[in-house]
Amino acid sequence: MDDDHVRYFNGTGWLAIFTGTETTIGRTVHVDAWDEATGVALVVDPERGTRRP
């Protein structure tokens, strides 16, 4: 298997791309889960130690 084709895999298979925010300018972050009530993507915020939209 070619490792170049699987290096972007994560649990959900989705990526969130942030631009123009105070903390994550131009960063790509793995979507960790989906909010069951709203359907919004959630990513892990290592500074807060929690998930956030």
mmCIF entry with sequence, helices, sheets and N, C-alpha, C, O atoms, coordinates in Angstrom:
data_MODEL
# 
_entry.id   MODEL 
# 
_entity.id                         1 
_entity.type                       polymer 
_entity.pdbx_number_of_molecules   1 
# 
_entity_poly.entity_id                      1 
_entity_poly.type                           'polypeptide(L)' 
_entity_poly.nstd_linkage                   no 
_entity_poly.nstd_monomer                   no 
_entity_poly.pdbx_seq_one_letter_code       MDDDHVRYFNGTGWLAIFTGTETTIGRTVHVDAWDEATGVALVVDPERGTRRP 
_entity_poly.pdbx_seq_one_letter_code_can   MDDDHVRYFNGTGWLAIFTGTETTIGRTVHVDAWDEATGVALVVDPERGTRRP 
_entity_poly.pdbx_strand_id                 A 
# 
loop_
_entity_poly_seq.entity_id 
_entity_poly_seq.num 
_entity_poly_seq.mon_id 
_entity_poly_seq.hetero 
1 1  MET n 
1 2  ASP n 
1 3  ASP n 
1 4  ASP n 
1 5  HIS n 
1 6  VAL n 
1 7  ARG n 
1 8  TYR n 
1 9  PHE n 
1 10 ASN n 
1 11 GLY n 
1 12 THR n 
1 13 GLY n 
1 14 TRP n 
1 15 LEU n 
1 16 ALA n 
1 17 ILE n 
1 18 PHE n 
1 19 THR n 
1 20 GLY n 
1 21 THR n 
1 22 GLU n 
1 23 THR n 
1 24 THR n 
1 25 ILE n 
1 26 GLY n 
1 27 ARG n 
1 28 THR n 
1 29 VAL n 
1 30 HIS n 
1 31 VAL n 
1 32 ASP n 
1 33 ALA n 
1 34 TRP n 
1 35 ASP n 
1 36 GLU n 
1 37 ALA n 
1 38 THR n 
1 39 GLY n 
1 40 VAL n 
1 41 ALA n 
1 42 LEU n 
1 43 VAL n 
1 44 VAL n 
1 45 ASP n 
1 46 PRO n 
1 47 GLU n 
1 48 ARG n 
1 49 GLY n 
1 50 THR n 
1 51 ARG n 
1 52 ARG n 
1 53 PRO n 
# 
_struct_asym.id          A 
_struct_asym.entity_id   1 
# 
_struct_conf.conf_type_id            HELX_P 
_struct_conf.id                      HELX_P1 
_struct_conf.pdbx_PDB_helix_id       AA1 
_struct_conf.beg_label_comp_id       ASP 
_struct_conf.beg_label_asym_id       A 
_struct_conf.beg_label_seq_id        3 
_struct_conf.pdbx_beg_PDB_ins_code   ? 
_struct_conf.end_label_comp_id       HIS 
_struct_conf.end_label_asym_id       A 
_struct_conf.end_label_seq_id        5 
_struct_conf.pdbx_end_PDB_ins_code   ? 
_struct_conf.beg_auth_comp_id        ASP 
_struct_conf.beg_auth_asym_id        A 
_struct_conf.beg_auth_seq_id         3 
_struct_conf.end_auth_comp_id        HIS 
_struct_conf.end_auth_asym_id        A 
_struct_conf.end_auth_seq_id         5 
_struct_conf.pdbx_PDB_helix_class    5 
_struct_conf.details                 ? 
_struct_conf.pdbx_PDB_helix_length   3 
# 
_struct_conf_type.id          HELX_P 
_struct_conf_type.criteria    ? 
_struct_conf_type.reference   ? 
# 
loop_
_struct_sheet.id 
_struct_sheet.type 
_struct_sheet.number_strands 
_struct_sheet.details 
AA1 ? 2 ? 
AA2 ? 3 ? 
# 
loop_
_struct_sheet_order.sheet_id 
_struct_sheet_order.range_id_1 
_struct_sheet_order.range_id_2 
_struct_sheet_order.offset 
_struct_sheet_order.sense 
AA1 1 2 ? anti-parallel 
AA2 1 2 ? anti-parallel 
AA2 2 3 ? anti-parallel 
# 
loop_
_struct_sheet_range.sheet_id 
_struct_sheet_range.id 
_struct_sheet_range.beg_label_comp_id 
_struct_sheet_range.beg_label_asym_id 
_struct_sheet_range.beg_label_seq_id 
_struct_sheet_range.pdbx_beg_PDB_ins_code 
_struct_sheet_range.end_label_comp_id 
_struct_sheet_range.end_label_asym_id 
_struct_sheet_range.end_label_seq_id 
_struct_sheet_range.pdbx_end_PDB_ins_code 
_struct_sheet_range.beg_auth_comp_id 
_struct_sheet_range.beg_auth_asym_id 
_struct_sheet_range.beg_auth_seq_id 
_struct_sheet_range.end_auth_comp_id 
_struct_sheet_range.end_auth_asym_id 
_struct_sheet_range.end_auth_seq_id 
AA1 1 LEU A 15 ? PHE A 18 ? LEU A 15 PHE A 18 
AA1 2 ARG A 27 ? HIS A 30 ? ARG A 27 HIS A 30 
AA2 1 ALA A 33 ? TRP A 34 ? ALA A 33 TRP A 34 
AA2 2 ALA A 41 ? ASP A 45 ? ALA A 41 ASP A 45 
AA2 3 THR A 50 ? ARG A 52 ? THR A 50 ARG A 52 
# 
loop_
_atom_site.group_PDB 
_atom_site.id 
_atom_site.type_symbol 
_atom_site.label_atom_id 
_atom_site.label_alt_id 
_atom_site.label_comp_id 
_atom_site.label_asym_id 
_atom_site.label_entity_id 
_atom_site.label_seq_id 
_atom_site.pdbx_PDB_ins_code 
_atom_site.Cartn_x 
_atom_site.Cartn_y 
_atom_site.Cartn_z 
_atom_site.occupancy 
_atom_site.B_iso_or_equiv 
_atom_site.pdbx_formal_charge 
_atom_site.auth_seq_id 
_atom_site.auth_comp_id 
_atom_site.auth_asym_id 
_atom_site.auth_atom_id 
_atom_site.pdbx_PDB_model_num 
ATOM 1   N N  . MET A 1 1  ? 0.847   -1.187 0.000  1.00 0.00 ? 1  MET A N  1 
ATOM 2   C CA . MET A 1 1  ? 0.000   0.000  0.000  1.00 0.00 ? 1  MET A CA 1 
ATOM 3   C C  . MET A 1 1  ? 0.887   1.243  0.000  1.00 0.00 ? 1  MET A C  1 
ATOM 4   O O  . MET A 1 1  ? 1.917   1.271  0.675  1.00 0.00 ? 1  MET A O  1 
ATOM 5   N N  . ASP A 1 2  ? 0.500   2.248  -0.738 1.00 0.00 ? 2  ASP A N  1 
ATOM 6   C CA . ASP A 1 2  ? 1.231   3.506  -0.829 1.00 0.00 ? 2  ASP A CA 1 
ATOM 7   C C  . ASP A 1 2  ? 0.823   4.417  0.329  1.00 0.00 ? 2  ASP A C  1 
ATOM 8   O O  . ASP A 1 2  ? -0.331  4.840  0.396  1.00 0.00 ? 2  ASP A O  1 
ATOM 9   N N  . ASP A 1 3  ? 1.746   4.725  1.241  1.00 0.00 ? 3  ASP A N  1 
ATOM 10  C CA . ASP A 1 3  ? 1.439   5.532  2.421  1.00 0.00 ? 3  ASP A CA 1 
ATOM 11  C C  . ASP A 1 3  ? 1.009   6.952  2.085  1.00 0.00 ? 3  ASP A C  1 
ATOM 12  O O  . ASP A 1 3  ? 0.320   7.584  2.887  1.00 0.00 ? 3  ASP A O  1 
ATOM 13  N N  . ASP A 1 4  ? 1.396   7.477  0.914  1.00 0.00 ? 4  ASP A N  1 
ATOM 14  C CA . ASP A 1 4  ? 1.009   8.834  0.544  1.00 0.00 ? 4  ASP A CA 1 
ATOM 15  C C  . ASP A 1 4  ? -0.495  8.989  0.396  1.00 0.00 ? 4  ASP A C  1 
ATOM 16  O O  . ASP A 1 4  ? -1.009  10.098 0.543  1.00 0.00 ? 4  ASP A O  1 
ATOM 17  N N  . HIS A 1 5  ? -1.207  7.926  0.115  1.00 0.00 ? 5  HIS A N  1 
ATOM 18  C CA . HIS A 1 5  ? -2.646  8.019  -0.092 1.00 0.00 ? 5  HIS A CA 1 
ATOM 19  C C  . HIS A 1 5  ? -3.444  7.905  1.190  1.00 0.00 ? 5  HIS A C  1 
ATOM 20  O O  . HIS A 1 5  ? -4.647  8.164  1.168  1.00 0.00 ? 5  HIS A O  1 
ATOM 21  N N  . VAL A 1 6  ? -2.833  7.526  2.317  1.00 0.00 ? 6  VAL A N  1 
ATOM 22  C CA . VAL A 1 6  ? -3.572  7.368  3.560  1.00 0.00 ? 6  VAL A CA 1 
ATOM 23  C C  . VAL A 1 6  ? -3.107  8.306  4.670  1.00 0.00 ? 6  VAL A C  1 
ATOM 24  O O  . VAL A 1 6  ? -3.598  8.203  5.794  1.00 0.00 ? 6  VAL A O  1 
ATOM 25  N N  . ARG A 1 7  ? -2.190  9.202  4.393  1.00 0.00 ? 7  ARG A N  1 
ATOM 26  C CA . ARG A 1 7  ? -1.675  10.026 5.479  1.00 0.00 ? 7  ARG A CA 1 
ATOM 27  C C  . ARG A 1 7  ? -2.678  11.054 5.996  1.00 0.00 ? 7  ARG A C  1 
ATOM 28  O O  . ARG A 1 7  ? -2.482  11.585 7.090  1.00 0.00 ? 7  ARG A O  1 
ATOM 29  N N  . TYR A 1 8  ? -3.734  11.353 5.260  1.00 0.00 ? 8  TYR A N  1 
ATOM 30  C CA . TYR A 1 8  ? -4.727  12.328 5.704  1.00 0.00 ? 8  TYR A CA 1 
ATOM 31  C C  . TYR A 1 8  ? -5.950  11.674 6.331  1.00 0.00 ? 8  TYR A C  1 
ATOM 32  O O  . TYR A 1 8  ? -6.947  12.352 6.580  1.00 0.00 ? 8  TYR A O  1 
ATOM 33  N N  . PHE A 1 9  ? -5.897  10.387 6.588  1.00 0.00 ? 9  PHE A N  1 
ATOM 34  C CA . PHE A 1 9  ? -7.038  9.686  7.181  1.00 0.00 ? 9  PHE A CA 1 
ATOM 35  C C  . PHE A 1 9  ? -7.206  10.090 8.638  1.00 0.00 ? 9  PHE A C  1 
ATOM 36  O O  . PHE A 1 9  ? -6.229  10.251 9.370  1.00 0.00 ? 9  PHE A O  1 
ATOM 37  N N  . ASN A 1 10 ? -8.454  10.250 9.044  1.00 0.00 ? 10 ASN A N  1 
ATOM 38  C CA . ASN A 1 10 ? -8.764  10.441 10.457 1.00 0.00 ? 10 ASN A CA 1 
ATOM 39  C C  . ASN A 1 10 ? -10.057 9.713  10.763 1.00 0.00 ? 10 ASN A C  1 
ATOM 40  O O  . ASN A 1 10 ? -10.662 9.138  9.858  1.00 0.00 ? 10 ASN A O  1 
ATOM 41  N N  . GLY A 1 11 ? -10.494 9.721  12.000 1.00 0.00 ? 11 GLY A N  1 
ATOM 42  C CA . GLY A 1 11 ? -11.656 8.961  12.431 1.00 0.00 ? 11 GLY A CA 1 
ATOM 43  C C  . GLY A 1 11 ? -12.928 9.246  11.645 1.00 0.00 ? 11 GLY A C  1 
ATOM 44  O O  . GLY A 1 11 ? -13.683 8.325  11.331 1.00 0.00 ? 11 GLY A O  1 
ATOM 45  N N  . THR A 1 12 ? -13.173 10.518 11.325 1.00 0.00 ? 12 THR A N  1 
ATOM 46  C CA . THR A 1 12 ? -14.387 10.858 10.591 1.00 0.00 ? 12 THR A CA 1 
ATOM 47  C C  . THR A 1 12 ? -14.151 10.939 9.097  1.00 0.00 ? 12 THR A C  1 
ATOM 48  O O  . THR A 1 12 ? -15.095 10.864 8.310  1.00 0.00 ? 12 THR A O  1 
ATOM 49  N N  . GLY A 1 13 ? -12.889 11.092 8.697  1.00 0.00 ? 13 GLY A N  1 
ATOM 50  C CA . GLY A 1 13 ? -12.582 11.247 7.277  1.00 0.00 ? 13 GLY A CA 1 
ATOM 51  C C  . GLY A 1 13 ? -12.773 12.665 6.773  1.00 0.00 ? 13 GLY A C  1 
ATOM 52  O O  . GLY A 1 13 ? -12.668 12.900 5.569  1.00 0.00 ? 13 GLY A O  1 
ATOM 53  N N  . TRP A 1 14 ? -13.053 13.624 7.656  1.00 0.00 ? 14 TRP A N  1 
ATOM 54  C CA . TRP A 1 14 ? -13.300 15.010 7.273  1.00 0.00 ? 14 TRP A CA 1 
ATOM 55  C C  . TRP A 1 14 ? -12.245 15.927 7.874  1.00 0.00 ? 14 TRP A C  1 
ATOM 56  O O  . TRP A 1 14 ? -11.677 15.627 8.925  1.00 0.00 ? 14 TRP A O  1 
ATOM 57  N N  . LEU A 1 15 ? -11.985 17.043 7.203  1.00 0.00 ? 15 LEU A N  1 
ATOM 58  C CA . LEU A 1 15 ? -11.070 18.075 7.687  1.00 0.00 ? 15 LEU A CA 1 
ATOM 59  C C  . LEU A 1 15 ? -11.806 19.399 7.767  1.00 0.00 ? 15 LEU A C  1 
ATOM 60  O O  . LEU A 1 15 ? -12.638 19.709 6.914  1.00 0.00 ? 15 LEU A O  1 
ATOM 61  N N  . ALA A 1 16 ? -11.494 20.189 8.804  1.00 0.00 ? 16 ALA A N  1 
ATOM 62  C CA . ALA A 1 16 ? -12.014 21.553 8.922  1.00 0.00 ? 16 ALA A CA 1 
ATOM 63  C C  . ALA A 1 16 ? -10.874 22.487 8.555  1.00 0.00 ? 16 ALA A C  1 
ATOM 64  O O  . ALA A 1 16 ? -9.751  22.303 9.024  1.00 0.00 ? 16 ALA A O  1 
ATOM 65  N N  . ILE A 1 17 ? -11.143 23.478 7.732  1.00 0.00 ? 17 ILE A N  1 
ATOM 66  C CA . ILE A 1 17 ? -10.123 24.434 7.324  1.00 0.00 ? 17 ILE A CA 1 
ATOM 67  C C  . ILE A 1 17 ? -10.488 25.794 7.903  1.00 0.00 ? 17 ILE A C  1 
ATOM 68  O O  . ILE A 1 17 ? -11.544 26.347 7.596  1.00 0.00 ? 17 ILE A O  1 
ATOM 69  N N  . PHE A 1 18 ? -9.601  26.330 8.746  1.00 0.00 ? 18 PHE A N  1 
ATOM 70  C CA . PHE A 1 18 ? -9.834  27.606 9.404  1.00 0.00 ? 18 PHE A CA 1 
ATOM 71  C C  . PHE A 1 18 ? -9.046  28.692 8.703  1.00 0.00 ? 18 PHE A C  1 
ATOM 72  O O  . PHE A 1 18 ? -7.864  28.517 8.408  1.00 0.00 ? 18 PHE A O  1 
ATOM 73  N N  . THR A 1 19 ? -9.693  29.806 8.438  1.00 0.00 ? 19 THR A N  1 
ATOM 74  C CA . THR A 1 19 ? -9.006  30.977 7.907  1.00 0.00 ? 19 THR A CA 1 
ATOM 75  C C  . THR A 1 19 ? -9.518  32.206 8.631  1.00 0.00 ? 19 THR A C  1 
ATOM 76  O O  . THR A 1 19 ? -10.722 32.345 8.845  1.00 0.00 ? 19 THR A O  1 
ATOM 77  N N  . GLY A 1 20 ? -8.617  33.095 9.008  1.00 0.00 ? 20 GLY A N  1 
ATOM 78  C CA . GLY A 1 20 ? -9.008  34.367 9.599  1.00 0.00 ? 20 GLY A CA 1 
ATOM 79  C C  . GLY A 1 20 ? -9.513  34.311 11.020 1.00 0.00 ? 20 GLY A C  1 
ATOM 80  O O  . GLY A 1 20 ? -10.219 35.225 11.444 1.00 0.00 ? 20 GLY A O  1 
ATOM 81  N N  . THR A 1 21 ? -9.185  33.279 11.777 1.00 0.00 ? 21 THR A N  1 
ATOM 82  C CA . THR A 1 21 ? -9.570  33.261 13.189 1.00 0.00 ? 21 THR A CA 1 
ATOM 83  C C  . THR A 1 21 ? -8.380  33.671 14.032 1.00 0.00 ? 21 THR A C  1 
ATOM 84  O O  . THR A 1 21 ? -7.248  33.637 13.547 1.00 0.00 ? 21 THR A O  1 
ATOM 85  N N  . GLU A 1 22 ? -8.599  34.053 15.271 1.00 0.00 ? 22 GLU A N  1 
ATOM 86  C CA . GLU A 1 22 ? -7.513  34.515 16.121 1.00 0.00 ? 22 GLU A CA 1 
ATOM 87  C C  . GLU A 1 22 ? -6.490  33.421 16.402 1.00 0.00 ? 22 GLU A C  1 
ATOM 88  O O  . GLU A 1 22 ? -5.293  33.693 16.495 1.00 0.00 ? 22 GLU A O  1 
ATOM 89  N N  . THR A 1 23 ? -6.961  32.189 16.537 1.00 0.00 ? 23 THR A N  1 
ATOM 90  C CA . THR A 1 23 ? -6.073  31.135 17.010 1.00 0.00 ? 23 THR A CA 1 
ATOM 91  C C  . THR A 1 23 ? -5.586  30.185 15.929 1.00 0.00 ? 23 THR A C  1 
ATOM 92  O O  . THR A 1 23 ? -4.519  29.590 16.082 1.00 0.00 ? 23 THR A O  1 
ATOM 93  N N  . THR A 1 24 ? -6.325  30.024 14.851 1.00 0.00 ? 24 THR A N  1 
ATOM 94  C CA . THR A 1 24 ? -5.939  29.029 13.847 1.00 0.00 ? 24 THR A CA 1 
ATOM 95  C C  . THR A 1 24 ? -6.046  29.618 12.448 1.00 0.00 ? 24 THR A C  1 
ATOM 96  O O  . THR A 1 24 ? -6.994  29.327 11.718 1.00 0.00 ? 24 THR A O  1 
ATOM 97  N N  . ILE A 1 25 ? -5.090  30.432 12.082 1.00 0.00 ? 25 ILE A N  1 
ATOM 98  C CA . ILE A 1 25 ? -5.111  31.076 10.772 1.00 0.00 ? 25 ILE A CA 1 
ATOM 99  C C  . ILE A 1 25 ? -4.558  30.114 9.731  1.00 0.00 ? 25 ILE A C  1 
ATOM 100 O O  . ILE A 1 25 ? -3.400  29.704 9.798  1.00 0.00 ? 25 ILE A O  1 
ATOM 101 N N  . GLY A 1 26 ? -5.391  29.767 8.782  1.00 0.00 ? 26 GLY A N  1 
ATOM 102 C CA . GLY A 1 26 ? -4.960  28.915 7.688  1.00 0.00 ? 26 GLY A CA 1 
ATOM 103 C C  . GLY A 1 26 ? -4.629  27.494 8.079  1.00 0.00 ? 26 GLY A C  1 
ATOM 104 O O  . GLY A 1 26 ? -3.891  26.820 7.360  1.00 0.00 ? 26 GLY A O  1 
ATOM 105 N N  . ARG A 1 27 ? -5.149  27.014 9.197  1.00 0.00 ? 27 ARG A N  1 
ATOM 106 C CA . ARG A 1 27 ? -4.848  25.660 9.653  1.00 0.00 ? 27 ARG A CA 1 
ATOM 107 C C  . ARG A 1 27 ? -5.905  24.678 9.217  1.00 0.00 ? 27 ARG A C  1 
ATOM 108 O O  . ARG A 1 27 ? -7.087  25.006 9.115  1.00 0.00 ? 27 ARG A O  1 
ATOM 109 N N  . THR A 1 28 ? -5.456  23.471 8.963  1.00 0.00 ? 28 THR A N  1 
ATOM 110 C CA . THR A 1 28 ? -6.356  22.363 8.675  1.00 0.00 ? 28 THR A CA 1 
ATOM 111 C C  . THR A 1 28 ? -6.397  21.476 9.907  1.00 0.00 ? 28 THR A C  1 
ATOM 112 O O  . THR A 1 28 ? -5.350  21.069 10.412 1.00 0.00 ? 28 THR A O  1 
ATOM 113 N N  . VAL A 1 29 ? -7.599  21.170 10.402 1.00 0.00 ? 29 VAL A N  1 
ATOM 114 C CA . VAL A 1 29 ? -7.759  20.390 11.624 1.00 0.00 ? 29 VAL A CA 1 
ATOM 115 C C  . VAL A 1 29 ? -8.702  19.234 11.335 1.00 0.00 ? 29 VAL A C  1 
ATOM 116 O O  . VAL A 1 29 ? -9.700  19.393 10.632 1.00 0.00 ? 29 VAL A O  1 
ATOM 117 N N  . HIS A 1 30 ? -8.376  18.072 11.883 1.00 0.00 ? 30 HIS A N  1 
ATOM 118 C CA . HIS A 1 30 ? -9.236  16.904 11.712 1.00 0.00 ? 30 HIS A CA 1 
ATOM 119 C C  . HIS A 1 30 ? -10.548 17.099 12.455 1.00 0.00 ? 30 HIS A C  1 
ATOM 120 O O  . HIS A 1 30 ? -10.552 17.513 13.614 1.00 0.00 ? 30 HIS A O  1 
ATOM 121 N N  . VAL A 1 31 ? -11.662 16.803 11.792 1.00 0.00 ? 31 VAL A N  1 
ATOM 122 C CA . VAL A 1 31 ? -12.968 16.814 12.448 1.00 0.00 ? 31 VAL A CA 1 
ATOM 123 C C  . VAL A 1 31 ? -13.013 15.582 13.342 1.00 0.00 ? 31 VAL A C  1 
ATOM 124 O O  . VAL A 1 31 ? -12.858 14.456 12.870 1.00 0.00 ? 31 VAL A O  1 
ATOM 125 N N  . ASP A 1 32 ? -13.227 15.804 14.634 1.00 0.00 ? 32 ASP A N  1 
ATOM 126 C CA . ASP A 1 32 ? -13.212 14.720 15.611 1.00 0.00 ? 32 ASP A CA 1 
ATOM 127 C C  . ASP A 1 32 ? -14.580 14.054 15.758 1.00 0.00 ? 32 ASP A C  1 
ATOM 128 O O  . ASP A 1 32 ? -14.674 12.853 16.009 1.00 0.00 ? 32 ASP A O  1 
ATOM 129 N N  . ALA A 1 33 ? -15.638 14.852 15.597 1.00 0.00 ? 33 ALA A N  1 
ATOM 130 C CA . ALA A 1 33 ? -16.999 14.329 15.776 1.00 0.00 ? 33 ALA A CA 1 
ATOM 131 C C  . ALA A 1 33 ? -17.992 15.333 15.203 1.00 0.00 ? 33 ALA A C  1 
ATOM 132 O O  . ALA A 1 33 ? -17.618 16.405 14.729 1.00 0.00 ? 33 ALA A O  1 
ATOM 133 N N  . TRP A 1 34 ? -19.254 14.961 15.260 1.00 0.00 ? 34 TRP A N  1 
ATOM 134 C CA . TRP A 1 34 ? -20.344 15.830 14.812 1.00 0.00 ? 34 TRP A CA 1 
ATOM 135 C C  . TRP A 1 34 ? -21.295 16.048 15.977 1.00 0.00 ? 34 TRP A C  1 
ATOM 136 O O  . TRP A 1 34 ? -21.625 15.104 16.695 1.00 0.00 ? 34 TRP A O  1 
ATOM 137 N N  . ASP A 1 35 ? -21.738 17.289 16.172 1.00 0.00 ? 35 ASP A N  1 
ATOM 138 C CA . ASP A 1 35 ? -22.721 17.587 17.216 1.00 0.00 ? 35 ASP A CA 1 
ATOM 139 C C  . ASP A 1 35 ? -24.035 16.924 16.835 1.00 0.00 ? 35 ASP A C  1 
ATOM 140 O O  . ASP A 1 35 ? -24.582 17.196 15.766 1.00 0.00 ? 35 ASP A O  1 
ATOM 141 N N  . GLU A 1 36 ? -24.542 16.062 17.698 1.00 0.00 ? 36 GLU A N  1 
ATOM 142 C CA . GLU A 1 36 ? -25.758 15.310 17.377 1.00 0.00 ? 36 GLU A CA 1 
ATOM 143 C C  . GLU A 1 36 ? -26.986 16.201 17.264 1.00 0.00 ? 36 GLU A C  1 
ATOM 144 O O  . GLU A 1 36 ? -27.891 15.903 16.485 1.00 0.00 ? 36 GLU A O  1 
ATOM 145 N N  . ALA A 1 37 ? -27.034 17.291 18.029 1.00 0.00 ? 37 ALA A N  1 
ATOM 146 C CA . ALA A 1 37 ? -28.201 18.170 18.015 1.00 0.00 ? 37 ALA A CA 1 
ATOM 147 C C  . ALA A 1 37 ? -28.224 19.090 16.800 1.00 0.00 ? 37 ALA A C  1 
ATOM 148 O O  . ALA A 1 37 ? -29.284 19.324 16.219 1.00 0.00 ? 37 ALA A O  1 
ATOM 149 N N  . THR A 1 38 ? -27.050 19.618 16.408 1.00 0.00 ? 38 THR A N  1 
ATOM 150 C CA . THR A 1 38 ? -27.010 20.622 15.344 1.00 0.00 ? 38 THR A CA 1 
ATOM 151 C C  . THR A 1 38 ? -26.396 20.119 14.045 1.00 0.00 ? 38 THR A C  1 
ATOM 152 O O  . THR A 1 38 ? -26.624 20.705 12.986 1.00 0.00 ? 38 THR A O  1 
ATOM 153 N N  . GLY A 1 39 ? -25.614 19.032 14.113 1.00 0.00 ? 39 GLY A N  1 
ATOM 154 C CA . GLY A 1 39 ? -24.943 18.524 12.926 1.00 0.00 ? 39 GLY A CA 1 
ATOM 155 C C  . GLY A 1 39 ? -23.668 19.273 12.583 1.00 0.00 ? 39 GLY A C  1 
ATOM 156 O O  . GLY A 1 39 ? -23.085 19.042 11.524 1.00 0.00 ? 39 GLY A O  1 
ATOM 157 N N  . VAL A 1 40 ? -23.220 20.173 13.466 1.00 0.00 ? 40 VAL A N  1 
ATOM 158 C CA . VAL A 1 40 ? -22.020 20.969 13.242 1.00 0.00 ? 40 VAL A CA 1 
ATOM 159 C C  . VAL A 1 40 ? -20.783 20.108 13.497 1.00 0.00 ? 40 VAL A C  1 
ATOM 160 O O  . VAL A 1 40 ? -20.763 19.283 14.411 1.00 0.00 ? 40 VAL A O  1 
ATOM 161 N N  . ALA A 1 41 ? -19.752 20.314 12.676 1.00 0.00 ? 41 ALA A N  1 
ATOM 162 C CA . ALA A 1 41 ? -18.488 19.603 12.868 1.00 0.00 ? 41 ALA A CA 1 
ATOM 163 C C  . ALA A 1 41 ? -17.802 20.091 14.139 1.00 0.00 ? 41 ALA A C  1 
ATOM 164 O O  . ALA A 1 41 ? -17.839 21.281 14.452 1.00 0.00 ? 41 ALA A O  1 
ATOM 165 N N  . LEU A 1 42 ? -17.175 19.169 14.872 1.00 0.00 ? 42 LEU A N  1 
ATOM 166 C CA . LEU A 1 42 ? -16.451 19.495 16.098 1.00 0.00 ? 42 LEU A CA 1 
ATOM 167 C C  . LEU A 1 42 ? -14.980 19.116 15.936 1.00 0.00 ? 42 LEU A C  1 
ATOM 168 O O  . LEU A 1 42 ? -14.658 18.045 15.423 1.00 0.00 ? 42 LEU A O  1 
ATOM 169 N N  . VAL A 1 43 ? -14.096 20.005 16.378 1.00 0.00 ? 43 VAL A N  1 
ATOM 170 C CA . VAL A 1 43 ? -12.664 19.734 16.367 1.00 0.00 ? 43 VAL A CA 1 
ATOM 171 C C  . VAL A 1 43 ? -12.155 19.833 17.802 1.00 0.00 ? 43 VAL A C  1 
ATOM 172 O O  . VAL A 1 43 ? -12.801 20.439 18.657 1.00 0.00 ? 43 VAL A O  1 
ATOM 173 N N  . VAL A 1 44 ? -10.997 19.236 18.059 1.00 0.00 ? 44 VAL A N  1 
ATOM 174 C CA . VAL A 1 44 ? -10.408 19.288 19.394 1.00 0.00 ? 44 VAL A CA 1 
ATOM 175 C C  . VAL A 1 44 ? -9.629  20.587 19.542 1.00 0.00 ? 44 VAL A C  1 
ATOM 176 O O  . VAL A 1 44 ? -8.788  20.914 18.704 1.00 0.00 ? 44 VAL A O  1 
ATOM 177 N N  . ASP A 1 45 ? -9.912  21.324 20.611 1.00 0.00 ? 45 ASP A N  1 
ATOM 178 C CA . ASP A 1 45 ? -9.172  22.540 20.954 1.00 0.00 ? 45 ASP A CA 1 
ATOM 179 C C  . ASP A 1 45 ? -8.188  22.166 22.057 1.00 0.00 ? 45 ASP A C  1 
ATOM 180 O O  . ASP A 1 45 ? -8.587  22.015 23.212 1.00 0.00 ? 45 ASP A O  1 
ATOM 181 N N  . PRO A 1 46 ? -6.891  22.011 21.715 1.00 0.00 ? 46 PRO A N  1 
ATOM 182 C CA . PRO A 1 46 ? -5.925  21.580 22.729 1.00 0.00 ? 46 PRO A CA 1 
ATOM 183 C C  . PRO A 1 46 ? -5.710  22.600 23.849 1.00 0.00 ? 46 PRO A C  1 
ATOM 184 O O  . PRO A 1 46 ? -5.323  22.227 24.956 1.00 0.00 ? 46 PRO A O  1 
ATOM 185 N N  . GLU A 1 47 ? -5.955  23.875 23.572 1.00 0.00 ? 47 GLU A N  1 
ATOM 186 C CA . GLU A 1 47 ? -5.794  24.898 24.613 1.00 0.00 ? 47 GLU A CA 1 
ATOM 187 C C  . GLU A 1 47 ? -6.885  24.791 25.668 1.00 0.00 ? 47 GLU A C  1 
ATOM 188 O O  . GLU A 1 47 ? -6.622  24.990 26.854 1.00 0.00 ? 47 GLU A O  1 
ATOM 189 N N  . ARG A 1 48 ? -8.108  24.480 25.247 1.00 0.00 ? 48 ARG A N  1 
ATOM 190 C CA . ARG A 1 48 ? -9.227  24.329 26.174 1.00 0.00 ? 48 ARG A CA 1 
ATOM 191 C C  . ARG A 1 48 ? -9.388  22.901 26.688 1.00 0.00 ? 48 ARG A C  1 
ATOM 192 O O  . ARG A 1 48 ? -10.013 22.669 27.722 1.00 0.00 ? 48 ARG A O  1 
ATOM 193 N N  . GLY A 1 49 ? -8.815  21.949 25.953 1.00 0.00 ? 49 GLY A N  1 
ATOM 194 C CA . GLY A 1 49 ? -8.951  20.551 26.339 1.00 0.00 ? 49 GLY A CA 1 
ATOM 195 C C  . GLY A 1 49 ? -10.353 20.026 26.113 1.00 0.00 ? 49 GLY A C  1 
ATOM 196 O O  . GLY A 1 49 ? -10.839 19.187 26.871 1.00 0.00 ? 49 GLY A O  1 
ATOM 197 N N  . THR A 1 50 ? -11.008 20.523 25.061 1.00 0.00 ? 50 THR A N  1 
ATOM 198 C CA . THR A 1 50 ? -12.375 20.114 24.767 1.00 0.00 ? 50 THR A CA 1 
ATOM 199 C C  . THR A 1 50 ? -12.632 20.182 23.264 1.00 0.00 ? 50 THR A C  1 
ATOM 200 O O  . THR A 1 50 ? -11.788 20.637 22.493 1.00 0.00 ? 50 THR A O  1 
ATOM 201 N N  . ARG A 1 51 ? -13.799 19.727 22.874 1.00 0.00 ? 51 ARG A N  1 
ATOM 202 C CA . ARG A 1 51 ? -14.209 19.871 21.468 1.00 0.00 ? 51 ARG A CA 1 
ATOM 203 C C  . ARG A 1 51 ? -14.913 21.215 21.303 1.00 0.00 ? 51 ARG A C  1 
ATOM 204 O O  . ARG A 1 51 ? -15.551 21.719 22.227 1.00 0.00 ? 51 ARG A O  1 
ATOM 205 N N  . ARG A 1 52 ? -14.780 21.786 20.093 1.00 0.00 ? 52 ARG A N  1 
ATOM 206 C CA . ARG A 1 52 ? -15.494 23.039 19.789 1.00 0.00 ? 52 ARG A CA 1 
ATOM 207 C C  . ARG A 1 52 ? -15.909 23.039 18.334 1.00 0.00 ? 52 ARG A C  1 
ATOM 208 O O  . ARG A 1 52 ? -15.297 22.366 17.505 1.00 0.00 ? 52 ARG A O  1 
ATOM 209 N N  . PRO A 1 53 ? -16.951 23.793 18.025 1.00 0.00 ? 53 PRO A N  1 
ATOM 210 C CA . PRO A 1 53 ? -17.418 23.850 16.616 1.00 0.00 ? 53 PRO A CA 1 
ATOM 211 C C  . PRO A 1 53 ? -16.405 24.513 15.699 1.00 0.00 ? 53 PRO A C  1 
ATOM 212 O O  . PRO A 1 53 ? -16.645 24.636 14.498 1.00 0.00 ? 53 PRO A O  1 
# 
